[in-house]
């Protein structure tokens, strides 16, 4: 899919049908034919564009003959059945020397909708360096937002784990731990890209750009710190609650065993007294049933008290 946007002389942001200079070309899971056509129109190295069709492409910066490629990782949900089960996907940003700005990714980058809906202040496609930094700042903010959501989910699961006797909640936490590993790796790689850009050797940074770049670096480092903290918390939680779940299950088994012992008393009494042997007056009395029931009840109560004192019930 190819979408083209432009900011005109009146600072009006709009979607256009034809590729023009100083426009933003957004490619979402493009076909080889679409990539080739963009390469021909914008005079961009085809290999530079084709590299972004690999979902394992690592964050980095590559300077070509007529364009500069910047790759960063962005988060996406891998399985809707599991909340907060994320992986990361490369987003390529290409600054063409002929005035074209290209973004390319295999999955829809929802945070870019804020640019497309003109929700970002001081957004101008023609200011390409600033646009790059604004995207990188937005990526860091997306990670932070997802990390806060993950933390809230962890706190919610923590309350459930106190009473849990199955592995479902623990599996959910393990999925989150895997997510945090992906986040940590991608954020550190993104940080290296930001640090390299901040030197001004790749893109010329103006006064306003320096402040924005500093904000992007700070946001990304905060996301890294948040990820590390949540990973440590989650690691200790999964270790502790694996034992808690096991203990909860042991408590259930202990309770069921004790109940089985208590309930077996009436069966044992009835079995002894029901033998085909002379029972004397008990066997002929009209109160035999009440007596047997009373004896069973009293013995069951005594066994229950004993088990309770021994903390077995």
Backbone as CSV, one residue per row, in Angstrom:
resi,resn,N_x,N_y,N_z,CA_x,CA_y,CA_z,C_x,C_y,C_z
1,UNK,0.842,-1.193,0.000,0.000,0.000,0.000,0.877,1.243,0.000
2,UNK,0.512,2.192,-0.836,1.263,3.441,-0.934,0.330,4.605,-0.595
3,UNK,0.729,5.427,0.385,0.009,6.654,0.718,0.976,7.824,0.582
4,UNK,0.489,8.915,0.004,1.358,10.071,-0.254,0.752,11.303,0.419
5,UNK,1.584,12.055,1.131,1.127,13.245,1.853,2.068,14.407,1.552
6,UNK,1.536,15.612,1.755,2.358,16.798,1.488,1.876,17.972,2.322
7,UNK,2.840,18.813,2.712,2.527,20.087,3.357,2.760,21.189,2.335
8,UNK,1.709,21.947,2.023,1.856,22.961,0.979,2.378,24.272,1.567
9,UNK,2.453,25.290,0.703,3.005,26.588,1.111,2.178,27.263,2.201
10,UNK,0.901,26.908,2.299,0.022,27.488,3.319,0.008,26.668,4.607
11,UNK,0.998,25.738,4.736,1.137,24.878,5.910,-0.071,23.959,6.101
12,UNK,-0.736,23.657,5.004,-1.866,22.734,5.060,-1.387,21.325,4.709
13,UNK,-1.674,20.400,5.594,-1.260,19.012,5.387,-2.392,18.264,4.681
14,UNK,-2.059,17.573,3.618,-3.103,16.884,2.857,-2.543,15.644,2.177
15,UNK,-3.461,14.747,1.832,-3.109,13.544,1.097,-3.226,13.832,-0.389
16,UNK,-2.239,13.382,-1.158,-2.245,13.632,-2.598,-2.180,12.298,-3.353
17,UNK,-2.458,12.367,-4.631,-2.530,11.145,-5.437,-1.232,10.828,-6.182
18,UNK,-0.455,11.861,-6.475,0.771,11.669,-7.242,1.986,12.015,-6.392
19,UNK,3.080,11.305,-6.645,4.319,11.566,-5.909,4.940,12.877,-6.382
20,UNK,5.242,13.752,-5.429,5.861,15.046,-5.728,7.086,15.225,-4.833
21,UNK,7.928,16.133,-5.218,9.067,16.471,-4.361,8.550,17.116,-3.068
22,UNK,9.307,16.958,-2.013,8.933,17.450,-0.688,7.664,16.772,-0.174
23,UNK,7.401,15.551,-0.627,6.231,14.807,-0.141,6.687,13.641,0.734
24,UNK,5.738,13.121,1.483,5.977,11.969,2.347,5.308,10.750,1.712
25,UNK,6.118,9.735,1.415,5.613,8.499,0.806,5.622,7.419,1.883
26,UNK,4.437,6.983,2.280,4.303,5.976,3.341,3.966,4.627,2.713
27,UNK,4.882,3.667,2.847,4.700,2.325,2.280,4.381,1.345,3.403
28,UNK,3.242,0.654,3.285,2.828,-0.334,4.278,2.749,-1.691,3.606
29,UNK,3.616,-2.606,4.024,3.699,-3.950,3.446,3.644,-3.887,1.909
30,UNK,4.559,-3.161,1.312,4.503,-2.964,-0.148,4.897,-4.216,-0.925
31,UNK,4.380,-4.308,-2.132,4.782,-5.392,-3.032,6.107,-5.024,-3.688
32,UNK,6.748,-6.002,-4.321,8.010,-5.745,-5.012,7.823,-4.747,-6.146
33,UNK,6.649,-4.812,-6.796,6.359,-3.876,-7.894,6.235,-2.454,-7.366
34,UNK,5.571,-2.303,-6.215,5.421,-0.963,-5.628,6.782,-0.404,-5.212
35,UNK,7.606,-1.238,-4.633,8.939,-0.793,-4.214,9.767,-0.366,-5.429
36,UNK,9.692,-1.138,-6.486,10.459,-0.824,-7.693,9.998,0.498,-8.312
37,UNK,8.676,0.721,-8.300,8.156,1.970,-8.875,8.600,3.179,-8.057
38,UNK,8.600,3.040,-6.714,9.058,4.129,-5.840,10.543,4.389,-6.056
39,UNK,11.312,3.319,-6.204,12.753,3.467,-6.446,13.012,4.212,-7.748
40,UNK,12.251,3.914,-8.784,12.440,4.558,-10.083,12.033,6.026,-10.035
41,UNK,10.889,6.306,-9.392,10.377,7.683,-9.375,11.258,8.597,-8.518
42,UNK,11.688,8.096,-7.371,12.430,8.943,-6.430,13.944,8.850,-6.598
43,UNK,14.394,7.994,-7.533,15.824,7.786,-7.750,16.513,7.317,-6.458
44,UNK,15.850,6.363,-5.784,16.382,5.769,-4.554,16.913,4.379,-4.856
45,UNK,18.037,4.049,-4.253,18.637,2.735,-4.458,17.618,1.642,-4.117
46,UNK,17.353,0.760,-5.055,16.365,-0.302,-4.860,16.752,-1.215,-3.705
47,UNK,18.042,-1.513,-3.565,18.489,-2.391,-2.482,18.190,-1.790,-1.113
48,UNK,18.259,-0.470,-1.044,17.984,0.218,0.212,16.526,0.007,0.631
49,UNK,15.639,0.045,-0.356,14.216,-0.158,-0.084,13.901,-1.628,0.193
50,UNK,14.527,-2.506,-0.553,14.234,-3.928,-0.426,14.670,-4.489,0.929
51,UNK,15.645,-3.855,1.550,16.111,-4.341,2.844,15.017,-4.277,3.900
52,UNK,14.065,-3.372,3.700,12.999,-3.207,4.689,11.886,-4.223,4.524
53,UNK,12.015,-5.134,3.565,11.050,-6.219,3.440,11.418,-7.391,4.344
54,UNK,12.545,-7.274,5.025,12.990,-8.301,5.973,12.557,-7.881,7.376
55,UNK,11.690,-8.692,8.013,11.190,-8.317,9.334,12.233,-8.518,10.434
56,UNK,13.407,-9.037,10.082,14.490,-9.193,11.051,15.553,-8.104,10.911
57,UNK,15.270,-7.098,10.099,16.226,-6.000,9.903,16.477,-5.286,11.228
58,UNK,17.737,-5.050,11.548,18.109,-4.459,12.825,18.172,-2.935,12.739
59,UNK,17.899,-2.246,13.854,18.029,-0.785,13.877,19.447,-0.348,13.530
60,UNK,19.539,0.585,12.612,20.862,1.042,12.171,20.681,2.258,11.272
61,UNK,21.808,2.804,10.816,21.825,3.916,9.861,22.725,3.526,8.706
62,UNK,22.233,3.742,7.501,23.024,3.433,6.312,22.903,4.592,5.334
63,UNK,24.035,5.073,4.888,24.064,6.195,3.942,24.351,5.647,2.548
64,UNK,23.396,5.875,1.625,23.566,5.433,0.251,24.022,6.563,-0.648
65,UNK,24.009,6.296,-1.936,24.464,7.311,-2.896,23.533,8.518,-2.941
66,UNK,22.221,8.269,-2.890,21.274,9.369,-3.028,20.264,9.417,-1.893
67,UNK,20.502,8.645,-0.838,19.534,8.610,0.257,20.189,8.075,1.519
68,UNK,19.579,8.423,2.640,20.025,7.936,3.944,18.911,7.108,4.556
69,UNK,19.259,5.904,5.007,18.286,5.001,5.611,18.479,4.962,7.122
70,UNK,17.376,5.139,7.839,17.369,5.019,9.299,16.342,3.946,9.654
71,UNK,16.781,2.932,10.393,15.892,1.835,10.787,15.756,1.828,12.305
72,UNK,14.517,1.787,12.785,14.243,1.644,14.220,13.198,0.549,14.408
73,UNK,13.173,-0.018,15.597,12.192,-1.061,15.919,10.988,-0.445,16.618
74,UNK,9.805,-0.918,16.254,8.566,-0.464,16.889,7.793,-1.686,17.401
75,UNK,7.004,-1.526,18.463,6.283,-2.680,19.032,4.976,-2.963,18.296
76,UNK,4.603,-4.248,18.285,3.295,-4.640,17.756,2.835,-5.910,18.459
77,UNK,1.528,-6.117,18.557,0.960,-7.297,19.215,1.048,-8.483,18.268
78,UNK,1.625,-9.581,18.741,1.803,-10.762,17.889,0.609,-11.713,17.938
79,UNK,-0.098,-11.735,19.062,-1.210,-12.671,19.215,-2.298,-11.994,20.041
80,UNK,-3.437,-11.728,19.415,-4.526,-11.021,20.083,-5.135,-11.840,21.224
81,UNK,-4.901,-13.150,21.225,-5.449,-13.993,22.296,-4.752,-13.737,23.623
82,UNK,-3.520,-13.257,23.570,-2.758,-12.991,24.775,-2.507,-11.492,24.885
83,UNK,-2.985,-10.944,25.973,-2.810,-9.503,26.162,-1.345,-9.189,26.448
84,UNK,-0.854,-8.165,25.782,0.523,-7.693,25.978,1.570,-8.693,25.513
85,UNK,1.230,-9.507,24.528,2.235,-10.373,23.918,2.743,-9.660,22.674
86,UNK,3.908,-9.008,22.807,4.439,-8.152,21.762,5.709,-8.727,21.149
87,UNK,5.979,-8.241,19.969,7.277,-8.394,19.336,7.623,-7.027,18.763
88,UNK,8.724,-6.907,18.096,9.081,-5.622,17.482,9.273,-5.794,15.981
89,UNK,9.026,-4.717,15.263,9.071,-4.747,13.809,9.863,-3.542,13.314
90,UNK,10.702,-3.695,12.291,11.508,-2.564,11.813,10.672,-1.538,11.044
91,UNK,10.944,-0.282,11.313,10.376,0.833,10.553,11.535,1.540,9.872
92,UNK,11.477,1.634,8.562,12.528,2.295,7.805,12.148,3.714,7.439
93,UNK,13.071,4.619,7.642,12.887,6.027,7.268,13.985,6.374,6.263
94,UNK,13.587,6.799,5.087,14.551,7.123,4.036,14.431,8.599,3.682
95,UNK,15.553,9.315,3.834,15.612,10.729,3.448,16.344,10.800,2.124
96,UNK,15.582,11.071,1.091,16.138,11.108,-0.259,16.729,12.494,-0.532
97,UNK,17.887,12.541,-1.171,18.559,13.815,-1.437,17.816,14.683,-2.456
98,UNK,16.874,14.065,-3.195,16.085,14.828,-4.170,14.809,15.398,-3.576
99,UNK,14.641,15.259,-2.245,13.504,15.903,-1.590,12.356,14.988,-1.220
100,UNK,12.558,13.694,-1.331,11.489,12.755,-0.976,11.735,12.184,0.418
101,UNK,10.641,12.013,1.148,10.698,11.423,2.491,9.881,10.134,2.447
102,UNK,10.516,9.010,2.764,9.869,7.706,2.610,9.890,6.958,3.942
103,UNK,8.741,6.429,4.329,8.678,5.495,5.454,8.176,4.162,4.920
104,UNK,8.751,3.077,5.422,8.391,1.758,4.923,8.400,0.747,6.069
105,UNK,7.355,-0.043,6.161,7.250,-1.074,7.196,6.333,-2.183,6.707
106,UNK,6.506,-3.347,7.290,5.686,-4.495,6.901,4.322,-4.483,7.585
107,UNK,4.218,-3.749,8.696,2.954,-3.656,9.425,2.561,-2.195,9.579
108,UNK,1.267,-1.967,9.707,0.778,-0.598,9.869,1.284,-0.008,11.179
109,UNK,1.901,1.138,11.082,2.401,1.840,12.260,1.332,2.835,12.713
110,UNK,0.549,2.444,13.709,-0.614,3.245,14.092,-0.225,4.623,14.631
111,UNK,0.954,4.726,15.235,1.343,6.026,15.787,1.562,7.081,14.696
112,UNK,1.825,6.629,13.456,1.979,7.573,12.350,0.662,8.244,11.992
113,UNK,-0.452,7.665,12.462,-1.756,8.289,12.202,-1.851,9.669,12.833
114,UNK,-1.109,9.880,13.926,-1.116,11.205,14.561,-0.547,12.262,13.621
115,UNK,0.444,11.881,12.820,0.983,12.809,11.817,-0.020,12.989,10.679
116,UNK,-0.608,11.878,10.252,-1.535,11.924,9.117,-2.799,12.715,9.445
117,UNK,-3.177,12.694,10.720,-4.370,13.456,11.145,-4.004,14.846,11.650
118,UNK,-2.733,15.211,11.452,-2.237,16.554,11.798,-2.415,16.878,13.287
119,UNK,-2.115,15.871,14.146,-2.229,16.074,15.588,-0.909,16.493,16.220
120,UNK,0.166,16.488,15.437,1.485,16.828,15.957,1.764,18.309,15.719
121,UNK,2.152,19.002,16.781,2.424,20.432,16.661,3.699,20.679,15.857
122,UNK,3.688,21.755,15.107,4.857,22.194,14.328,5.328,21.107,13.361
123,UNK,4.381,20.410,12.790,4.715,19.330,11.863,4.715,19.859,10.439
124,UNK,5.843,19.685,9.782,5.988,20.133,8.406,6.876,19.123,7.679
125,UNK,6.310,18.463,6.671,7.052,17.429,5.942,8.323,17.996,5.322
126,UNK,8.280,19.272,4.955,9.449,19.874,4.299,10.647,19.967,5.239
127,UNK,10.396,20.001,6.540,11.480,19.993,7.528,11.793,18.540,7.855
128,UNK,12.566,17.920,6.995,12.716,16.471,7.042,13.506,15.992,8.260
129,UNK,14.531,16.724,8.651,15.296,16.321,9.834,14.420,16.359,11.073
130,UNK,13.643,17.402,11.200,12.740,17.527,12.349,11.682,16.430,12.319
131,UNK,11.210,16.098,11.114,10.215,15.042,10.960,10.781,13.702,11.433
132,UNK,12.033,13.430,11.091,12.685,12.192,11.537,12.717,12.128,13.063
133,UNK,13.143,13.215,13.687,13.262,13.242,15.145,11.890,13.112,15.794
134,UNK,10.866,13.759,15.202,9.512,13.646,15.735,9.015,12.197,15.688
135,UNK,9.354,11.490,14.618,8.984,10.072,14.516,9.696,9.268,15.595
136,UNK,10.989,9.509,15.774,11.764,8.773,16.777,11.257,9.069,18.191
137,UNK,10.873,10.317,18.427,10.307,10.679,19.728,8.983,9.957,19.950
138,UNK,8.212,9.875,18.883,6.909,9.196,18.961,7.084,7.708,19.221
139,UNK,8.086,7.102,18.605,8.362,5.675,18.823,8.683,5.423,20.297
140,UNK,9.524,6.275,20.883,9.863,6.132,22.306,8.625,6.272,23.184
141,UNK,7.739,7.179,22.813,6.502,7.386,23.582,5.590,6.163,23.489
142,UNK,5.567,5.525,22.317,4.759,4.307,22.143,5.257,3.210,23.079
143,UNK,6.573,3.037,23.152,7.132,2.039,24.069,6.741,2.350,25.518
144,UNK,6.852,3.614,25.901,6.519,3.980,27.276,5.051,3.714,27.576
145,UNK,4.182,4.042,26.628,2.746,3.811,26.826,2.449,2.321,27.003
146,UNK,3.065,1.506,26.174,2.839,0.061,26.278,3.434,-0.496,27.570
147,UNK,4.556,0.038,27.995,5.182,-0.422,29.233,4.323,-0.083,30.449
148,UNK,3.714,1.089,30.451,2.816,1.459,31.548,1.610,0.518,31.579
149,UNK,1.079,0.206,30.402,-0.045,-0.733,30.313,0.356,-2.119,30.802
150,UNK,1.571,-2.546,30.441,2.075,-3.848,30.891,2.211,-3.870,32.416
151,UNK,2.707,-2.784,33.001,2.875,-2.716,34.450,1.530,-2.821,35.165
152,UNK,0.517,-2.135,34.627,-0.826,-2.215,35.216,-1.365,-3.638,35.132
153,UNK,-1.071,-4.305,34.036,-1.525,-5.686,33.853,-0.815,-6.622,34.838
154,UNK,0.483,-6.369,35.063,1.241,-7.174,36.024,0.638,-7.031,37.427
155,UNK,0.307,-5.792,37.803,-0.290,-5.550,39.121,-1.637,-6.259,39.262
156,UNK,-2.391,-6.280,38.174,-3.682,-6.970,38.187,-3.489,-8.473,38.348
157,UNK,-2.518,-9.030,37.634,-2.239,-10.460,37.719,-1.695,-10.837,39.098
158,UNK,-0.997,-9.916,39.723,-0.405,-10.203,41.029,-1.483,-10.560,42.042
159,UNK,-2.612,-9.850,42.005,-3.705,-10.125,42.940,-4.330,-11.490,42.676
160,UNK,-4.385,-11.861,41.398,-4.988,-13.143,41.035,-4.099,-14.322,41.422
161,UNK,-2.793,-14.117,41.408,-1.856,-15.204,41.660,-1.875,-15.687,43.110
162,UNK,-2.322,-14.816,44.033,-2.362,-15.216,45.436,-3.288,-16.407,45.647
163,UNK,-4.359,-16.473,44.832,-5.351,-17.534,45.004,-5.296,-18.571,43.893
164,UNK,-4.369,-18.415,42.967,-4.350,-19.286,41.792,-3.775,-20.663,42.117
165,UNK,-4.350,-21.669,41.458,-3.825,-23.028,41.588,-3.506,-23.629,40.224
166,UNK,-3.604,-22.814,39.165,-3.244,-23.320,37.832,-2.177,-22.422,37.218
167,UNK,-1.719,-22.806,36.035,-0.569,-22.134,35.429,-0.936,-21.004,34.469
168,UNK,-2.229,-20.741,34.272,-2.633,-19.764,33.247,-2.028,-18.384,33.519
169,UNK,-2.192,-17.898,34.759,-1.660,-16.568,35.084,-0.139,-16.541,34.974
170,UNK,0.483,-17.652,35.364,1.944,-17.719,35.285,2.414,-17.708,33.838
171,UNK,1.688,-18.391,32.960,2.020,-18.397,31.529,1.872,-16.998,30.948
172,UNK,0.815,-16.283,31.370,0.627,-14.902,30.904,1.824,-14.030,31.293
173,UNK,2.307,-14.217,32.507,3.464,-13.434,32.964,4.725,-13.815,32.195
174,UNK,4.863,-15.076,31.846,6.022,-15.504,31.062,5.984,-14.899,29.661
175,UNK,4.769,-14.750,29.093,4.632,-14.086,27.792,5.051,-12.623,27.886
176,UNK,4.694,-11.988,28.998,5.084,-10.589,29.209,6.592,-10.478,29.381
177,UNK,7.172,-11.443,30.095,8.630,-11.434,30.282,9.338,-11.537,28.929
178,UNK,8.798,-12.356,28.039,9.355,-12.481,26.691,9.216,-11.159,25.945
179,UNK,8.074,-10.495,26.111,7.851,-9.185,25.496,8.896,-8.183,25.960
180,UNK,9.171,-8.172,27.255,10.137,-7.219,27.807,11.548,-7.481,27.294
181,UNK,11.851,-8.737,26.996,13.159,-9.056,26.404,13.257,-8.420,25.017
182,UNK,12.193,-8.563,24.213,12.171,-7.942,22.887,12.285,-6.425,22.999
183,UNK,11.519,-5.845,23.943,11.546,-4.393,24.129,12.940,-3.910,24.510
184,UNK,13.562,-4.605,25.446,14.881,-4.201,25.923,15.899,-4.212,24.787
185,UNK,15.897,-5.279,24.004,16.845,-5.394,22.887,16.621,-4.290,21.860
186,UNK,15.353,-4.056,21.498,15.044,-3.057,20.471,15.312,-1.640,20.951
187,UNK,14.988,-1.354,22.207,15.203,-0.003,22.737,16.692,0.332,22.812
188,UNK,17.490,-0.642,23.173,18.941,-0.393,23.221,19.495,-0.149,21.817
189,UNK,18.974,-0.893,20.837,19.404,-0.667,19.453,18.933,0.693,18.952
190,UNK,17.704,1.067,19.308,17.189,2.390,18.941,18.014,3.497,19.588
191,UNK,18.454,3.250,20.809,19.261,4.241,21.528,20.574,4.501,20.795
192,UNK,21.163,3.441,20.249,22.410,3.605,19.488,22.174,4.461,18.243
193,UNK,21.017,4.275,17.598,20.670,5.085,16.423,20.498,6.547,16.812
194,UNK,19.805,6.794,17.921,19.584,8.166,18.378,20.897,8.857,18.735
195,UNK,21.771,8.139,19.410,23.052,8.719,19.807,23.887,9.083,18.574
196,UNK,23.819,8.230,17.573,24.580,8.490,16.349,24.022,9.709,15.607
197,UNK,22.685,9.816,15.580,22.060,10.963,14.907,22.326,12.264,15.661
198,UNK,22.431,12.175,16.990,22.600,13.379,17.803,23.929,14.085,17.550
199,UNK,24.891,13.375,16.964,26.192,13.981,16.679,26.139,14.945,15.500
200,UNK,25.091,14.839,14.685,24.923,15.759,13.560,25.742,15.411,12.339
201,UNK,26.363,14.246,12.338,27.173,13.860,11.174,26.322,13.265,10.048
202,UNK,25.191,12.666,10.409,24.320,12.034,9.418,23.322,13.035,8.862
203,UNK,22.614,13.716,9.758,21.653,14.751,9.382,22.053,16.056,10.054
204,UNK,21.916,17.133,9.329,22.253,18.443,9.898,21.188,18.828,10.915
205,UNK,21.627,19.084,12.152,20.691,19.442,13.220,20.705,20.943,13.432
206,UNK,19.502,21.536,13.442,19.364,22.960,13.712,19.068,23.159,15.204
207,UNK,18.959,24.402,15.616,18.815,24.693,17.044,17.594,24.005,17.651
208,UNK,16.452,24.104,16.981,15.236,23.462,17.485,15.361,21.947,17.455
209,UNK,16.097,21.445,16.479,16.264,19.999,16.352,17.051,19.419,17.516
210,UNK,18.030,20.167,18.021,18.846,19.675,19.132,18.006,19.428,20.382
211,UNK,17.100,20.364,20.669,16.223,20.201,21.838,15.302,18.999,21.653
212,UNK,14.759,18.856,20.451,13.851,17.743,20.161,14.594,16.403,20.213
213,UNK,15.816,16.401,19.712,16.635,15.190,19.749,16.956,14.800,21.190
214,UNK,17.247,15.776,22.005,17.521,15.501,23.413,16.299,14.884,24.090
215,UNK,15.112,15.415,23.766,13.877,14.849,24.319,13.694,13.399,23.883
216,UNK,13.986,13.120,22.608,13.830,11.753,22.079,14.785,10.795,22.790
217,UNK,16.022,11.231,23.010,17.005,10.385,23.691,16.578,10.116,25.126
218,UNK,16.102,11.163,25.823,15.665,11.014,27.212,14.476,10.050,27.301
219,UNK,13.504,10.228,26.382,12.327,9.353,26.376,12.729,7.901,26.151
220,UNK,13.666,7.686,25.242,14.094,6.317,24.937,14.840,5.699,26.120
221,UNK,15.690,6.494,26.766,16.416,5.973,27.935,15.457,5.677,29.085
222,UNK,14.425,6.502,29.228,13.417,6.230,30.254,12.702,4.913,29.963
223,UNK,12.404,4.684,28.686,11.757,3.424,28.299,12.669,2.232,28.601
224,UNK,13.976,2.399,28.357,14.932,1.328,28.668,14.943,1.043,30.164
225,UNK,14.964,2.109,30.959,14.988,1.947,32.412,13.707,1.284,32.912
226,UNK,12.570,1.712,32.357,11.287,1.102,32.735,11.276,-0.390,32.397
227,UNK,11.794,-0.731,31.225,11.834,-2.132,30.798,12.693,-2.963,31.745
228,UNK,13.847,-2.442,32.120,14.739,-3.169,33.032,14.094,-3.378,34.403
229,UNK,13.419,-2.341,34.891,12.765,-2.444,36.207,11.656,-3.486,36.169
230,UNK,10.818,-3.412,35.125,9.704,-4.358,35.025,10.194,-5.793,34.828
231,UNK,11.314,-5.949,34.112,11.879,-7.299,33.929,12.338,-7.877,35.259
232,UNK,12.989,-7.048,36.076,13.454,-7.521,37.376,12.278,-7.884,38.277
233,UNK,11.255,-7.023,38.263,10.066,-7.297,39.076,9.393,-8.591,38.615
234,UNK,9.272,-8.732,37.305,8.579,-9.895,36.741,9.358,-11.185,36.998
235,UNK,10.680,-11.111,36.904,11.497,-12.298,37.163,11.327,-12.774,38.598
236,UNK,11.373,-11.841,39.539,11.197,-12.212,40.948,9.778,-12.703,41.211
237,UNK,8.797,-12.081,40.514,7.402,-12.499,40.691,7.162,-13.913,40.197
238,UNK,7.662,-14.214,39.010,7.426,-15.549,38.442,8.080,-16.633,39.295
239,UNK,9.265,-16.333,39.841,9.935,-17.308,40.709,9.137,-17.511,42.000
240,UNK,8.691,-16.387,42.581,7.971,-16.466,43.853,6.604,-17.115,43.681
241,UNK,5.910,-16.726,42.625,4.538,-17.209,42.473,4.451,-18.613,41.917
242,UNK,5.521,-19.096,41.327,5.556,-20.514,40.972,5.480,-21.349,42.249
243,UNK,6.179,-20.889,43.276,6.131,-21.569,44.578,4.777,-21.374,45.245
244,UNK,4.209,-20.155,45.097,2.903,-19.881,45.707,1.826,-20.765,45.096
245,UNK,1.847,-20.897,43.766,0.859,-21.740,43.093,1.001,-23.188,43.558
246,UNK,2.239,-23.648,43.690,2.483,-25.001,44.172,1.963,-25.174,45.596
247,UNK,2.196,-24.164,46.448,1.716,-24.225,47.832,0.198,-24.193,47.891
248,UNK,-0.404,-23.359,47.027,-1.874,-23.298,46.989,-2.461,-24.650,46.605
249,UNK,-1.820,-25.288,45.653,-2.291,-26.610,45.229,-2.105,-27.636,46.355
250,UNK,-1.007,-27.529,47.071,-0.781,-28.434,48.215,-1.833,-28.230,49.295
251,UNK,-2.209,-26.956,49.534,-3.245,-26.662,50.522,-4.580,-27.288,50.117
252,UNK,-4.889,-27.200,48.823,-6.134,-27.792,48.334,-6.120,-29.304,48.525
253,UNK,-4.999,-29.920,48.167,-4.888,-31.372,48.317,-4.953,-31.779,49.788
254,UNK,-4.342,-30.978,50.656,-4.382,-31.264,52.093,-5.809,-31.181,52.621
255,UNK,-6.540,-30.174,52.173,-7.920,-30.005,52.601,-8.790,-31.171,52.128
256,UNK,-8.622,-31.535,50.846,-9.420,-32.630,50.295,-9.112,-33.958,50.992
257,UNK,-7.825,-34.164,51.304,-7.436,-35.393,52.011,-8.054,-35.425,53.401
258,UNK,-8.029,-34.305,54.104,-8.600,-34.243,55.448,-10.107,-34.468,55.414
259,UNK,-10.774,-33.870,54.449,-12.218,-34.065,54.312,-12.531,-35.532,54.029
260,UNK,-11.689,-36.155,53.197,-11.884,-37.580,52.887,-11.774,-38.428,54.147
261,UNK,-10.812,-38.107,55.014,-10.636,-38.847,56.267,-11.856,-38.676,57.169
262,UNK,-12.324,-37.430,57.300,-13.483,-37.149,58.155,-14.725,-37.873,57.645
263,UNK,-14.949,-37.811,56.337,-16.140,-38.441,55.764,-16.059,-39.960,55.756
264,UNK,-14.854,-40.493,55.894,-14.717,-41.963,55.911,-15.118,-42.567,57.252
265,UNK,-15.180,-41.753,58.310,-15.537,-42.260,59.644,-16.938,-42.871,59.665
266,UNK,-17.987,-42.157,59.194,-19.320,-42.780,59.188,-19.355,-44.060,58.374
267,UNK,-18.619,-44.093,57.278,-18.569,-45.312,56.461,-17.954,-46.470,57.236
268,UNK,-16.893,-46.193,57.976,-16.229,-47.234,58.748,-17.136,-47.756,59.864
269,UNK,-17.805,-46.829,60.584,-18.705,-47.231,61.677,-19.839,-48.083,61.141
270,UNK,-20.436,-47.601,60.005,-21.545,-48.350,59.422,-21.089,-49.715,58.931
271,UNK,-19.863,-49.793,58.447,-19.331,-51.069,57.954,-19.129,-52.063,59.093
272,UNK,-18.578,-51.596,60.203,-18.368,-52.482,61.351,-19.693,-52.981,61.925
273,UNK,-20.614,-52.044,62.110,-21.890,-52.411,62.728,-22.806,-53.139,61.757
274,UNK,-22.479,-53.082,60.471,-23.318,-53.753,59.478,-22.868,-55.157,59.166
275,UNK,-21.874,-55.657,59.882,-21.413,-57.039,59.648,-22.489,-58.039,60.083
276,UNK,-22.511,-59.158,59.432,-23.519,-60.194,59.715,-23.101,-61.029,60.931
277,UNK,-23.044,-60.336,62.087,-22.693,-60.975,63.357,-23.682,-60.494,64.415
278,UNK,-23.865,-61.235,65.495,-24.807,-60.805,66.555,-24.368,-59.471,67.157
279,UNK,-25.314,-58.525,67.277,-25.014,-57.182,67.801,-25.664,-56.950,69.157
280,UNK,-26.310,-57.975,69.720,-26.952,-57.819,71.014,-28.141,-56.873,70.940
281,UNK,-28.273,-56.045,71.962,-29.409,-55.130,72.048,-29.345,-54.033,70.974
282,UNK,-28.134,-53.712,70.543,-28.005,-52.652,69.526,-28.676,-53.089,68.237
283,UNK,-28.578,-54.376,67.933,-29.143,-54.877,66.684,-30.653,-54.965,66.710
284,UNK,-31.245,-55.014,67.913,-32.702,-55.153,67.985,-33.409,-53.878,68.429
285,UNK,-32.639,-52.934,68.909,-33.245,-51.706,69.416,-33.763,-50.827,68.287
286,UNK,-34.873,-50.134,68.570,-35.433,-49.198,67.572,-34.602,-47.928,67.463
287,UNK,-33.712,-47.750,68.442,-32.861,-46.544,68.425,-31.480,-46.821,67.820
288,UNK,-31.319,-47.996,67.231,-30.001,-48.368,66.693,-29.479,-47.348,65.676
289,UNK,-30.339,-46.936,64.760,-29.892,-46.003,63.710,-29.413,-44.689,64.301
290,UNK,-30.173,-44.188,65.293,-29.804,-42.904,65.916,-28.487,-43.055,66.667
291,UNK,-28.314,-44.196,67.345,-27.082,-44.423,68.096,-25.869,-44.478,67.148
292,UNK,-26.032,-45.257,66.079,-24.925,-45.373,65.112,-24.609,-44.010,64.505
293,UNK,-25.671,-43.246,64.156,-25.482,-41.912,63.582,-24.779,-40.995,64.561
294,UNK,-25.184,-41.077,65.860,-24.571,-40.228,66.874,-23.108,-40.555,67.080
295,UNK,-22.810,-41.859,67.125,-21.414,-42.280,67.303,-20.559,-41.806,66.125
296,UNK,-21.069,-41.958,64.918,-20.331,-41.518,63.729,-20.086,-40.017,63.767
297,UNK,-21.093,-39.273,64.175,-20.980,-37.813,64.221,-19.938,-37.385,65.252
298,UNK,-19.992,-38.016,66.431,-19.060,-37.650,67.500,-17.625,-37.964,67.100
299,UNK,-17.413,-39.142,66.515,-16.057,-39.513,66.088,-15.556,-38.574,64.994
300,UNK,-16.444,-38.213,64.069,-16.058,-37.295,62.985,-15.665,-35.930,63.538
301,UNK,-16.425,-35.456,64.537,-16.101,-34.171,65.167,-14.747,-34.248,65.850
302,UNK,-14.478,-35.331,66.553,-13.189,-35.486,67.240,-12.029,-35.504,66.248
303,UNK,-12.210,-36.251,65.155,-11.150,-36.303,64.133,-10.933,-34.920,63.524
304,UNK,-12.040,-34.188,63.296,-11.935,-32.834,62.727,-11.160,-31.913,63.656
305,UNK,-11.431,-31.991,64.957,-10.735,-31.142,65.939,-9.241,-31.482,65.958
306,UNK,-8.926,-32.769,65.930,-7.525,-33.189,65.944,-6.789,-32.680,64.709
307,UNK,-7.421,-32.842,63.528,-6.799,-32.376,62.290,-6.612,-30.855,62.296
308,UNK,-7.612,-30.157,62.882,-7.534,-28.692,62.932,-6.389,-28.237,63.821
309,UNK,-6.203,-28.912,64.955,-5.116,-28.545,65.873,-3.755,-28.805,65.245
310,UNK,-3.673,-29.814,64.397,-2.425,-30.139,63.726,-2.245,-29.351,62.413
311,UNK,-3.133,-28.390,62.185,-3.086,-27.528,61.011,-3.130,-28.359,59.707
312,UNK,-3.948,-29.388,59.763,-4.111,-30.231,58.581,-5.468,-30.022,57.925
313,UNK,-6.240,-29.083,58.437,-7.552,-28.826,57.865,-7.831,-27.343,57.870
